[in-house]
């Protein structure tokens, strides 16, 4: 991404910063622990709620965002989740004011900010890219936004000392970005967002450039910081593990629309659509066709999560193993289910191999049913027996 000086100045005057992640293995717990309860976010919680109302963004005939509505409560972490191209990053940029809406309204703290520039929205933003000025030192990069806003020198120095200590940058303040590692550059970009002391923070896939182990570590740290500071955060990711482990509320997007908005546990337990059912969970939920000899079979799809499928030899449906993957803590077993594939995730190591004959079963309360035509959840379906896909009826059609 190319940043013009004018564009970047408009962003940092609102406290935004660019980063590709948090980087480095220094713990950020000191950041959360050293901030007193009377943080800027706690003091200004009343003005940090975010509401997006029927917002759309069109480029010609392309509808990148199409009638999206959701709300992030003050002091909460809301995750915009979805595959590439679903409109989640565009939605975040609309909240930030980096793109103009084609329709709808955006409110922050009850105030309509739809037409306001980024500098007037009182937000901080962390981008996927670093966006550090190569000719400025670490200290100058962190302080850039405060200088543009003409914050007094004494106040700038106070904030810089605190942020540098919290992020472990004290010895790096005189260096240029080219003299830093990737993790150190990421911490500088994060520091530039933190030093703004705004009650709202927007994060666009900040961990995407990190390895898997460091991503897991840093998502815990971000969540801890957000909770202890009371910041209202909107966080964009394509990784459902980040969403499920960090969010108070998840907004799952698909093709520019909201597919489902719910707390993580509700989205896992009661997915609203086939898409939501398969996007949340690893491995994804099994979606199986109904047997042709039952009532309304052509109208219903059945879903069961792999971790709810149990293996045995005495009860359940007889199936043939196609493949076995051992991951240490558990084993993923794939089986032939007619022309479809059924996946089971069982604890420990399963002593099976391709071609083995097994039986599978599950509890009736672990089943999910969806309309075959629309993919929407059907709660009017009742199960009659455990483990046999043929033994259920559609309420009113039996």
C-alpha beads as a LAMMPS data file, in Angstrom:
LAMMPS data file: protein, C-alpha beads

398 atoms
397 bonds

1 atom types
1 bond types

-500.0 500.0 xlo xhi
-500.0 500.0 ylo yhi
-500.0 500.0 zlo zhi

Masses

1 110.0

Atoms # bond

1 1 1 0.000 0.000 0.000
2 1 1 1.272 3.475 -0.833
3 1 1 0.796 6.235 1.723
4 1 1 0.798 9.885 0.695
5 1 1 1.907 12.452 3.245
6 1 1 -1.478 14.175 3.180
7 1 1 -3.378 10.903 3.596
8 1 1 -1.176 9.730 6.446
9 1 1 -1.287 13.088 8.228
10 1 1 -5.084 12.984 8.128
11 1 1 -4.997 9.586 9.792
12 1 1 -2.479 10.248 12.539
13 1 1 -4.215 13.425 13.630
14 1 1 -6.922 11.042 14.767
15 1 1 -4.370 8.834 16.480
16 1 1 -4.207 6.060 13.884
17 1 1 -1.131 3.997 13.164
18 1 1 -0.083 1.362 10.668
19 1 1 1.229 -2.043 11.601
20 1 1 1.452 -5.526 10.320
21 1 1 1.063 -7.018 13.807
22 1 1 2.366 -6.725 17.338
23 1 1 5.559 -8.675 16.664
24 1 1 8.343 -9.649 19.034
25 1 1 8.101 -11.932 22.014
26 1 1 8.153 -9.245 24.672
27 1 1 5.098 -9.568 26.824
28 1 1 2.676 -6.677 26.768
29 1 1 1.102 -7.498 30.129
30 1 1 2.895 -4.531 31.620
31 1 1 0.837 -2.328 29.339
32 1 1 -2.403 -3.540 30.853
33 1 1 -1.123 -3.753 34.390
34 1 1 0.516 -0.356 34.573
35 1 1 -2.486 1.611 33.361
36 1 1 -4.604 2.795 36.269
37 1 1 -8.334 2.213 36.410
38 1 1 -8.881 5.835 35.487
39 1 1 -7.677 5.328 31.897
40 1 1 -8.764 7.562 29.070
41 1 1 -11.034 4.776 27.799
42 1 1 -12.655 4.202 31.184
43 1 1 -13.236 7.932 31.621
44 1 1 -14.761 8.263 28.158
45 1 1 -16.696 4.990 27.871
46 1 1 -19.868 6.948 27.336
47 1 1 -18.556 8.247 24.016
48 1 1 -17.042 5.017 22.682
49 1 1 -20.022 2.968 21.534
50 1 1 -20.028 2.293 17.788
51 1 1 -23.179 1.831 15.716
52 1 1 -23.252 1.006 12.009
53 1 1 -26.733 1.434 10.527
54 1 1 -27.609 0.059 7.074
55 1 1 -24.207 1.064 5.672
56 1 1 -23.335 0.382 2.028
57 1 1 -20.331 1.033 -0.166
58 1 1 -20.560 0.719 -3.937
59 1 1 -17.948 1.056 -6.640
60 1 1 -19.992 1.173 -9.801
61 1 1 -21.970 -2.062 -9.937
62 1 1 -19.789 -3.699 -7.278
63 1 1 -21.356 -3.800 -3.818
64 1 1 -18.408 -4.180 -1.462
65 1 1 -20.621 -3.507 1.588
66 1 1 -24.367 -3.947 1.237
67 1 1 -26.740 -2.795 3.975
68 1 1 -24.556 -3.742 6.951
69 1 1 -25.801 -3.005 10.488
70 1 1 -24.256 -3.860 13.859
71 1 1 -23.252 -2.254 17.161
72 1 1 -20.172 -2.508 19.389
73 1 1 -20.967 -1.797 23.029
74 1 1 -18.707 0.614 24.895
75 1 1 -15.657 -1.200 26.249
76 1 1 -16.242 -4.344 24.172
77 1 1 -14.247 -6.112 21.475
78 1 1 -16.198 -6.760 18.298
79 1 1 -14.660 -8.885 15.542
80 1 1 -15.513 -8.526 11.857
81 1 1 -14.911 -12.034 10.528
82 1 1 -15.115 -13.502 7.060
83 1 1 -13.243 -14.783 4.012
84 1 1 -11.211 -12.561 1.713
85 1 1 -13.389 -10.191 -0.282
86 1 1 -16.364 -10.293 2.109
87 1 1 -16.206 -6.547 2.878
88 1 1 -14.854 -6.630 6.437
89 1 1 -11.826 -4.364 5.845
90 1 1 -13.919 -1.971 3.760
91 1 1 -16.408 -1.775 6.629
92 1 1 -13.582 -0.919 9.033
93 1 1 -12.323 1.805 6.682
94 1 1 -15.840 3.241 6.515
95 1 1 -15.934 3.435 10.321
96 1 1 -12.550 5.164 10.279
97 1 1 -13.631 7.641 7.619
98 1 1 -11.008 6.481 5.126
99 1 1 -13.800 5.654 2.673
100 1 1 -17.060 7.536 2.175
101 1 1 -20.276 5.585 2.592
102 1 1 -22.650 5.174 -0.343
103 1 1 -25.580 4.881 2.049
104 1 1 -26.408 4.469 5.731
105 1 1 -25.087 6.138 8.892
106 1 1 -22.204 5.608 11.328
107 1 1 -22.401 6.692 14.971
108 1 1 -19.636 6.847 17.579
109 1 1 -20.766 7.627 21.097
110 1 1 -24.215 8.576 19.822
111 1 1 -22.838 11.236 17.446
112 1 1 -23.342 10.901 13.719
113 1 1 -19.806 10.830 12.256
114 1 1 -20.793 9.685 8.764
115 1 1 -19.599 12.872 7.107
116 1 1 -16.690 13.628 9.447
117 1 1 -13.051 13.203 8.373
118 1 1 -10.874 10.667 10.263
119 1 1 -9.269 13.373 12.409
120 1 1 -12.645 14.295 13.878
121 1 1 -13.740 10.781 14.845
122 1 1 -11.481 10.335 17.898
123 1 1 -10.245 6.878 16.967
124 1 1 -6.930 5.059 16.723
125 1 1 -6.267 2.561 13.955
126 1 1 -3.712 -0.187 13.438
127 1 1 -3.250 -1.259 9.828
128 1 1 -1.877 -4.485 8.425
129 1 1 1.176 -2.624 7.038
130 1 1 3.735 -0.809 9.211
131 1 1 3.428 2.673 7.617
132 1 1 6.478 4.007 9.471
133 1 1 8.298 7.067 8.171
134 1 1 11.755 5.741 7.218
135 1 1 13.485 9.104 7.762
136 1 1 12.118 9.565 11.303
137 1 1 13.409 7.962 14.485
138 1 1 11.319 5.632 16.615
139 1 1 10.482 8.482 18.979
140 1 1 9.528 10.792 16.096
141 1 1 7.324 8.124 14.523
142 1 1 5.475 7.518 17.785
143 1 1 5.045 11.240 18.458
144 1 1 4.093 12.212 14.912
145 1 1 0.349 12.409 15.523
146 1 1 0.727 14.346 18.765
147 1 1 2.962 16.907 17.062
148 1 1 0.456 17.357 14.237
149 1 1 -2.249 17.976 16.845
150 1 1 0.103 20.429 18.595
151 1 1 0.070 18.621 21.935
152 1 1 2.336 20.416 24.409
153 1 1 5.945 19.215 24.518
154 1 1 5.786 18.285 28.203
155 1 1 2.699 16.138 27.619
156 1 1 4.312 14.504 24.572
157 1 1 7.388 13.616 26.614
158 1 1 5.263 12.169 29.424
159 1 1 3.300 9.945 27.078
160 1 1 6.374 8.848 25.138
161 1 1 8.207 7.803 28.293
162 1 1 5.269 5.702 29.419
163 1 1 4.542 4.050 26.053
164 1 1 8.206 3.312 25.360
165 1 1 8.541 1.619 28.743
166 1 1 5.369 -0.389 28.265
167 1 1 6.410 -1.670 24.832
168 1 1 10.076 -2.207 25.603
169 1 1 11.262 0.516 23.230
170 1 1 13.310 2.668 25.624
171 1 1 16.658 1.748 24.066
172 1 1 15.393 2.047 20.490
173 1 1 13.978 5.581 20.494
174 1 1 16.901 7.055 18.545
175 1 1 16.956 4.369 15.844
176 1 1 15.438 4.566 12.358
177 1 1 12.946 1.918 11.158
178 1 1 15.575 0.317 8.894
179 1 1 17.602 -0.478 12.019
180 1 1 14.739 -2.423 13.634
181 1 1 13.524 -5.970 13.308
182 1 1 10.044 -6.627 11.997
183 1 1 8.715 -7.201 15.503
184 1 1 10.250 -3.969 16.742
185 1 1 8.719 -2.023 13.849
186 1 1 5.350 -3.507 14.710
187 1 1 5.652 -2.372 18.318
188 1 1 6.519 1.142 17.156
189 1 1 3.345 1.248 15.056
190 1 1 1.320 -0.040 18.007
191 1 1 2.875 2.603 20.237
192 1 1 1.775 5.317 17.857
193 1 1 -1.815 4.118 18.251
194 1 1 -1.636 3.762 22.032
195 1 1 -0.079 7.169 22.634
196 1 1 -3.125 8.880 21.099
197 1 1 -5.217 7.836 24.143
198 1 1 -8.462 7.502 22.232
199 1 1 -11.354 5.408 23.587
200 1 1 -11.894 3.607 20.244
201 1 1 -9.340 1.438 18.434
202 1 1 -9.766 -0.176 15.016
203 1 1 -7.460 -3.056 14.035
204 1 1 -7.184 -4.457 10.491
205 1 1 -5.698 -7.973 10.600
206 1 1 -2.758 -6.923 12.813
207 1 1 -1.476 -10.472 13.352
208 1 1 -1.551 -11.750 9.770
209 1 1 2.218 -11.405 9.263
210 1 1 3.177 -13.378 12.371
211 1 1 3.853 -17.111 12.718
212 1 1 1.198 -19.314 14.313
213 1 1 2.796 -19.519 17.763
214 1 1 3.329 -15.781 18.034
215 1 1 -0.204 -15.058 16.768
216 1 1 -1.669 -17.175 19.580
217 1 1 0.468 -15.373 22.145
218 1 1 -0.284 -11.898 20.864
219 1 1 -4.037 -12.352 20.554
220 1 1 -4.146 -13.146 24.272
221 1 1 -2.172 -9.997 24.998
222 1 1 -4.369 -7.778 22.833
223 1 1 -7.484 -9.114 24.533
224 1 1 -5.992 -8.563 27.989
225 1 1 -5.015 -4.989 27.136
226 1 1 -8.421 -4.207 25.643
227 1 1 -10.272 -5.504 28.702
228 1 1 -8.115 -3.768 31.293
229 1 1 -8.047 -0.433 29.485
230 1 1 -11.749 -0.530 28.634
231 1 1 -11.113 0.350 24.978
232 1 1 -13.905 -0.186 22.467
233 1 1 -12.247 -2.235 19.747
234 1 1 -13.324 -3.362 16.278
235 1 1 -10.969 -6.055 15.035
236 1 1 -10.878 -7.467 11.487
237 1 1 -9.672 -11.001 10.793
238 1 1 -10.243 -13.960 8.482
239 1 1 -9.105 -16.350 11.242
240 1 1 -12.034 -17.828 13.143
241 1 1 -9.686 -18.897 15.965
242 1 1 -8.839 -15.239 16.630
243 1 1 -12.503 -14.304 16.523
244 1 1 -13.669 -17.059 18.862
245 1 1 -10.896 -16.535 21.419
246 1 1 -10.920 -12.718 21.546
247 1 1 -14.376 -11.345 20.786
248 1 1 -17.291 -10.313 22.946
249 1 1 -19.320 -10.346 19.736
250 1 1 -18.600 -11.670 16.239
251 1 1 -20.043 -10.224 13.040
252 1 1 -19.607 -12.830 10.311
253 1 1 -19.687 -11.312 6.825
254 1 1 -20.238 -12.851 3.416
255 1 1 -20.317 -11.095 0.052
256 1 1 -20.733 -7.663 1.631
257 1 1 -23.573 -8.645 3.963
258 1 1 -23.859 -9.725 7.588
259 1 1 -24.364 -13.475 7.671
260 1 1 -24.735 -13.664 11.466
261 1 1 -23.939 -11.472 14.465
262 1 1 -23.696 -13.174 17.849
263 1 1 -21.492 -13.919 20.837
264 1 1 -18.845 -16.537 19.975
265 1 1 -20.475 -19.296 22.015
266 1 1 -23.887 -18.607 20.463
267 1 1 -22.451 -18.630 16.937
268 1 1 -20.799 -21.979 17.632
269 1 1 -23.869 -23.525 19.298
270 1 1 -26.562 -22.096 16.991
271 1 1 -25.168 -21.166 13.557
272 1 1 -27.788 -19.279 11.574
273 1 1 -26.807 -20.686 8.169
274 1 1 -24.844 -23.483 6.543
275 1 1 -22.117 -20.931 5.737
276 1 1 -21.827 -19.895 9.393
277 1 1 -21.882 -23.526 10.523
278 1 1 -18.942 -24.448 8.312
279 1 1 -16.940 -21.240 8.805
280 1 1 -16.895 -21.568 12.603
281 1 1 -15.133 -24.620 13.974
282 1 1 -12.117 -26.736 13.031
283 1 1 -12.646 -29.019 11.201
284 1 1 -15.830 -27.462 9.812
285 1 1 -19.254 -28.857 10.626
286 1 1 -20.392 -31.894 8.668
287 1 1 -23.334 -30.977 6.428
288 1 1 -25.050 -34.144 5.296
289 1 1 -27.982 -34.803 2.988
290 1 1 -31.096 -36.318 4.492
291 1 1 -31.873 -39.902 3.532
292 1 1 -34.236 -40.058 0.536
293 1 1 -36.814 -42.292 2.235
294 1 1 -37.877 -39.891 5.005
295 1 1 -40.470 -37.138 5.022
296 1 1 -39.337 -33.825 3.502
297 1 1 -35.849 -35.229 2.834
298 1 1 -35.326 -32.903 -0.106
299 1 1 -36.046 -29.885 2.111
300 1 1 -33.590 -30.498 4.947
301 1 1 -29.831 -30.764 5.486
302 1 1 -28.386 -32.202 8.690
303 1 1 -25.279 -30.865 10.448
304 1 1 -23.102 -32.288 13.205
305 1 1 -19.736 -31.013 14.384
306 1 1 -16.752 -33.398 14.107
307 1 1 -16.062 -33.139 17.847
308 1 1 -19.602 -34.372 18.527
309 1 1 -19.225 -37.502 16.363
310 1 1 -18.409 -40.580 18.455
311 1 1 -16.805 -43.761 17.134
312 1 1 -17.757 -47.285 18.125
313 1 1 -18.277 -50.835 16.887
314 1 1 -21.660 -51.729 18.378
315 1 1 -24.041 -48.814 17.774
316 1 1 -24.535 -46.194 15.095
317 1 1 -24.171 -46.036 11.342
318 1 1 -21.670 -48.369 9.663
319 1 1 -19.102 -46.385 7.674
320 1 1 -15.725 -46.943 6.007
321 1 1 -12.662 -44.913 7.009
322 1 1 -11.091 -42.845 4.230
323 1 1 -8.260 -41.188 6.131
324 1 1 -6.745 -40.651 9.572
325 1 1 -4.787 -37.559 10.720
326 1 1 -3.108 -37.608 14.137
327 1 1 -2.424 -34.190 15.739
328 1 1 -1.192 -35.264 19.168
329 1 1 -4.061 -34.148 21.396
330 1 1 -6.658 -35.534 18.995
331 1 1 -7.209 -37.439 15.772
332 1 1 -9.316 -36.410 12.771
333 1 1 -10.991 -39.342 11.056
334 1 1 -12.711 -38.929 7.675
335 1 1 -15.287 -41.486 6.580
336 1 1 -17.332 -42.172 3.447
337 1 1 -20.991 -41.279 3.963
338 1 1 -22.626 -42.168 0.661
339 1 1 -21.229 -39.653 -1.808
340 1 1 -20.444 -37.245 1.035
341 1 1 -17.673 -37.235 3.640
342 1 1 -18.204 -37.304 7.392
343 1 1 -15.407 -36.071 9.676
344 1 1 -14.930 -37.021 13.319
345 1 1 -12.481 -35.448 15.765
346 1 1 -11.754 -37.761 18.670
347 1 1 -9.386 -37.268 21.640
348 1 1 -6.004 -38.956 21.669
349 1 1 -4.801 -41.364 19.001
350 1 1 -7.353 -43.461 17.124
351 1 1 -5.977 -46.857 16.107
352 1 1 -7.611 -46.828 12.691
353 1 1 -6.405 -46.839 9.111
354 1 1 -7.902 -46.189 5.691
355 1 1 -10.389 -48.920 4.871
356 1 1 -11.301 -49.741 8.470
357 1 1 -14.978 -50.430 9.197
358 1 1 -16.434 -48.403 12.072
359 1 1 -19.737 -47.150 13.389
360 1 1 -20.487 -43.533 14.300
361 1 1 -23.133 -42.005 16.533
362 1 1 -23.944 -38.722 18.277
363 1 1 -26.371 -37.208 20.728
364 1 1 -29.600 -35.864 19.211
365 1 1 -29.078 -32.487 20.925
366 1 1 -25.844 -32.071 18.947
367 1 1 -27.627 -32.112 15.591
368 1 1 -28.380 -28.995 13.524
369 1 1 -30.852 -28.730 10.652
370 1 1 -30.898 -26.307 7.735
371 1 1 -33.210 -25.570 4.859
372 1 1 -31.792 -27.226 1.754
373 1 1 -32.815 -24.357 -0.534
374 1 1 -31.902 -21.262 1.505
375 1 1 -29.283 -22.693 3.865
376 1 1 -31.046 -21.033 6.819
377 1 1 -31.301 -22.756 10.187
378 1 1 -34.401 -24.869 10.831
379 1 1 -35.430 -25.233 14.475
380 1 1 -38.662 -27.035 13.635
381 1 1 -36.934 -30.371 13.097
382 1 1 -36.986 -33.037 15.811
383 1 1 -34.596 -35.973 16.179
384 1 1 -35.947 -39.413 17.040
385 1 1 -32.830 -41.454 17.683
386 1 1 -29.122 -41.142 18.301
387 1 1 -26.694 -41.714 15.476
388 1 1 -28.933 -42.572 12.536
389 1 1 -29.412 -39.865 9.926
390 1 1 -32.594 -41.562 8.724
391 1 1 -34.348 -41.307 12.070
392 1 1 -35.670 -37.789 12.173
393 1 1 -38.868 -36.157 10.978
394 1 1 -39.867 -32.691 9.981
395 1 1 -42.370 -31.251 12.435
396 1 1 -45.794 -31.198 10.845
397 1 1 -44.777 -33.363 7.869
398 1 1 -44.292 -36.732 9.580

Bonds

1 1 1 2
2 1 2 3
3 1 3 4
4 1 4 5
5 1 5 6
6 1 6 7
7 1 7 8
8 1 8 9
9 1 9 10
10 1 10 11
11 1 11 12
12 1 12 13
13 1 13 14
14 1 14 15
15 1 15 16
16 1 16 17
17 1 17 18
18 1 18 19
19 1 19 20
20 1 20 21
21 1 21 22
22 1 22 23
23 1 23 24
24 1 24 25
25 1 25 26
26 1 26 27
27 1 27 28
28 1 28 29
29 1 29 30
30 1 30 31
31 1 31 32
32 1 32 33
33 1 33 34
34 1 34 35
35 1 35 36
36 1 36 37
37 1 37 38
38 1 38 39
39 1 39 40
40 1 40 41
41 1 41 42
42 1 42 43
43 1 43 44
44 1 44 45
45 1 45 46
46 1 46 47
47 1 47 48
48 1 48 49
49 1 49 50
50 1 50 51
51 1 51 52
52 1 52 53
53 1 53 54
54 1 54 55
55 1 55 56
56 1 56 57
57 1 57 58
58 1 58 59
59 1 59 60
60 1 60 61
61 1 61 62
62 1 62 63
63 1 63 64
64 1 64 65
65 1 65 66
66 1 66 67
67 1 67 68
68 1 68 69
69 1 69 70
70 1 70 71
71 1 71 72
72 1 72 73
73 1 73 74
74 1 74 75
75 1 75 76
76 1 76 77
77 1 77 78
78 1 78 79
79 1 79 80
80 1 80 81
81 1 81 82
82 1 82 83
83 1 83 84
84 1 84 85
85 1 85 86
86 1 86 87
87 1 87 88
88 1 88 89
89 1 89 90
90 1 90 91
91 1 91 92
92 1 92 93
93 1 93 94
94 1 94 95
95 1 95 96
96 1 96 97
97 1 97 98
98 1 98 99
99 1 99 100
100 1 100 101
101 1 101 102
102 1 102 103
103 1 103 104
104 1 104 105
105 1 105 106
106 1 106 107
107 1 107 108
108 1 108 109
109 1 109 110
110 1 110 111
111 1 111 112
112 1 112 113
113 1 113 114
114 1 114 115
115 1 115 116
116 1 116 117
117 1 117 118
118 1 118 119
119 1 119 120
120 1 120 121
121 1 121 122
122 1 122 123
123 1 123 124
124 1 124 125
125 1 125 126
126 1 126 127
127 1 127 128
128 1 128 129
129 1 129 130
130 1 130 131
131 1 131 132
132 1 132 133
133 1 133 134
134 1 134 135
135 1 135 136
136 1 136 137
137 1 137 138
138 1 138 139
139 1 139 140
140 1 140 141
141 1 141 142
142 1 142 143
143 1 143 144
144 1 144 145
145 1 145 146
146 1 146 147
147 1 147 148
148 1 148 149
149 1 149 150
150 1 150 151
151 1 151 152
152 1 152 153
153 1 153 154
154 1 154 155
155 1 155 156
156 1 156 157
157 1 157 158
158 1 158 159
159 1 159 160
160 1 160 161
161 1 161 162
162 1 162 163
163 1 163 164
164 1 164 165
165 1 165 166
166 1 166 167
167 1 167 168
168 1 168 169
169 1 169 170
170 1 170 171
171 1 171 172
172 1 172 173
173 1 173 174
174 1 174 175
175 1 175 176
176 1 176 177
177 1 177 178
178 1 178 179
179 1 179 180
180 1 180 181
181 1 181 182
182 1 182 183
183 1 183 184
184 1 184 185
185 1 185 186
186 1 186 187
187 1 187 188
188 1 188 189
189 1 189 190
190 1 190 191
191 1 191 192
192 1 192 193
193 1 193 194
194 1 194 195
195 1 195 196
196 1 196 197
197 1 197 198
198 1 198 199
199 1 199 200
200 1 200 201
201 1 201 202
202 1 202 203
203 1 203 204
204 1 204 205
205 1 205 206
206 1 206 207
207 1 207 208
208 1 208 209
209 1 209 210
210 1 210 211
211 1 211 212
212 1 212 213
213 1 213 214
214 1 214 215
215 1 215 216
216 1 216 217
217 1 217 218
218 1 218 219
219 1 219 220
220 1 220 221
221 1 221 222
222 1 222 223
223 1 223 224
224 1 224 225
225 1 225 226
226 1 226 227
227 1 227 228
228 1 228 229
229 1 229 230
230 1 230 231
231 1 231 232
232 1 232 233
233 1 233 234
234 1 234 235
235 1 235 236
236 1 236 237
237 1 237 238
238 1 238 239
239 1 239 240
240 1 240 241
241 1 241 242
242 1 242 243
243 1 243 244
244 1 244 245
245 1 245 246
246 1 246 247
247 1 247 248
248 1 248 249
249 1 249 250
250 1 250 251
251 1 251 252
252 1 252 253
253 1 253 254
254 1 254 255
255 1 255 256
256 1 256 257
257 1 257 258
258 1 258 259
259 1 259 260
260 1 260 261
261 1 261 262
262 1 262 263
263 1 263 264
264 1 264 265
265 1 265 266
266 1 266 267
267 1 267 268
268 1 268 269
269 1 269 270
270 1 270 271
271 1 271 272
272 1 272 273
273 1 273 274
274 1 274 275
275 1 275 276
276 1 276 277
277 1 277 278
278 1 278 279
279 1 279 280
280 1 280 281
281 1 281 282
282 1 282 283
283 1 283 284
284 1 284 285
285 1 285 286
286 1 286 287
287 1 287 288
288 1 288 289
289 1 289 290
290 1 290 291
291 1 291 292
292 1 292 293
293 1 293 294
294 1 294 295
295 1 295 296
296 1 296 297
297 1 297 298
298 1 298 299
299 1 299 300
300 1 300 301
301 1 301 302
302 1 302 303
303 1 303 304
304 1 304 305
305 1 305 306
306 1 306 307
307 1 307 308
308 1 308 309
309 1 309 310
310 1 310 311
311 1 311 312
312 1 312 313
313 1 313 314
314 1 314 315
315 1 315 316
316 1 316 317
317 1 317 318
318 1 318 319
319 1 319 320
320 1 320 321
321 1 321 322
322 1 322 323
323 1 323 324
324 1 324 325
325 1 325 326
326 1 326 327
327 1 327 328
328 1 328 329
329 1 329 330
330 1 330 331
331 1 331 332
332 1 332 333
333 1 333 334
334 1 334 335
335 1 335 336
336 1 336 337
337 1 337 338
338 1 338 339
339 1 339 340
340 1 340 341
341 1 341 342
342 1 342 343
343 1 343 344
344 1 344 345
345 1 345 346
346 1 346 347
347 1 347 348
348 1 348 349
349 1 349 350
350 1 350 351
351 1 351 352
352 1 352 353
353 1 353 354
354 1 354 355
355 1 355 356
356 1 356 357
357 1 357 358
358 1 358 359
359 1 359 360
360 1 360 361
361 1 361 362
362 1 362 363
363 1 363 364
364 1 364 365
365 1 365 366
366 1 366 367
367 1 367 368
368 1 368 369
369 1 369 370
370 1 370 371
371 1 371 372
372 1 372 373
373 1 373 374
374 1 374 375
375 1 375 376
376 1 376 377
377 1 377 378
378 1 378 379
379 1 379 380
380 1 380 381
381 1 381 382
382 1 382 383
383 1 383 384
384 1 384 385
385 1 385 386
386 1 386 387
387 1 387 388
388 1 388 389
389 1 389 390
390 1 390 391
391 1 391 392
392 1 392 393
393 1 393 394
394 1 394 395
395 1 395 396
396 1 396 397
397 1 397 398
